[in-house]
């Protein structure tokens, strides 16, 4: 029984140690605008490579069929070190994934950015 408890403790510490970069991420860019009528836009970026931006526009304001159309994107570094970009739109017809791609690994990006 003690071995199981020790094994769980060791695994917990190891699992927590996997994400130090994410746990220490800082917000390096942040913008948030809202006109009070439902239209908005925001963006943010963190020091660990996470980026998100979105804007919403009200259509048919004040009418029975009023809705907000949302367009945005986000990107992050996946567990294999690759950059993932997602572009989406949401409107009265639902959520639409417009593009999802996995790009160059973070190590390649770091080498390129250091060389230039």
N, C-alpha and C positions, 0 to 999 in steps of 0.2 A: 504494500500500500504506500509506503514511504517513497518507493521508487517512482510510482505514478505521480505523486505530488511533486517530487523533485523534477521529473520529466516535464510536467505541465508548467512549472515555474520557469524552467530553462527555455521551453518553447515560447512562453509568453514574452520573456525578455528578448529573445531572438526576433520574434515577430514585431515587437515594438521598435527594434533597432533598424528594421528594414527601411523605414520611411523618414529618416532624420531630415533630409532635404525638404520633404513636403511639410513636415511638422514645423519647420523653422521658416517656411515661406513668408515673405513680406509682400505687401501690396506696393507695386512700384508705379502704377498709373491707375487713376480712378476718376471717372466723369459720370455725373448723374444729373439729368435734366428732366423736368416734368412740368407741363404747362397747366396742370390742374384740370384740364378738360379731357384727360385720358391719353393724350399724346405724350410720348416719352422717348428718351434714349439714354443708354448707359454703356459704359465700357470699363473693363478693368484688366490688369495684367499683374501677375505675381512673379516673384523672383525665381520660381521653379519652372517657369515656362507656360503656365496656364494663362490663357487669354479668353476673354468673352466680350462680345458686344451685341447689343440688341436695340431695336427701335420699334415702337408701336405707334400706329396711326389709326385714329377713329374714323370710321366710314359711316355715312348715313346718320350723323350725330343728331340726337333728339328724335329720331324716327323709331318705329317699332322694330325695324330690322337693323338697328345700330350694331356694329361690331368693331373690334380692334384687330387690325392686321399686324402681325408681329413678324419681323425678319431679323435674323441674327446669325451668329456663328460663334463657335468656340474651338479652341485647340489645346492640346495637352501632349505631354510626353508619356507614351504607354510604358508598360512594364518591361518591354524589350528595348526601350530607348528610342523608339520611333516617334516622330511628330505625327499626330492625328489631327486632321482638320474636319470640322462638321459645319455645314451651312444648312439652315432650316428656315421654314416659313410656316406660320400658323394663321389661319383665317376662319371665316365662317364655314368653310368646307373641311376643316380639320388641320392636322399637323402634316407637313410635307418635308421630308428629308430631301434636300436638293442636291447635296454632294457630301460624300464622306470619303476621305482618302487618307492613306497612311503614307507618310513621306520618309524623308531621310532620317537616319538615326541621330540622336543627340550628340554622339561622339564625333560624327562627321561634321555636324553644324559647329561644334566647338573648335575643331581643327580649322575649318574654313574661316570662322570669325577671328581666330587668333592669327591667321596668316594674312589677313587683310586689314 
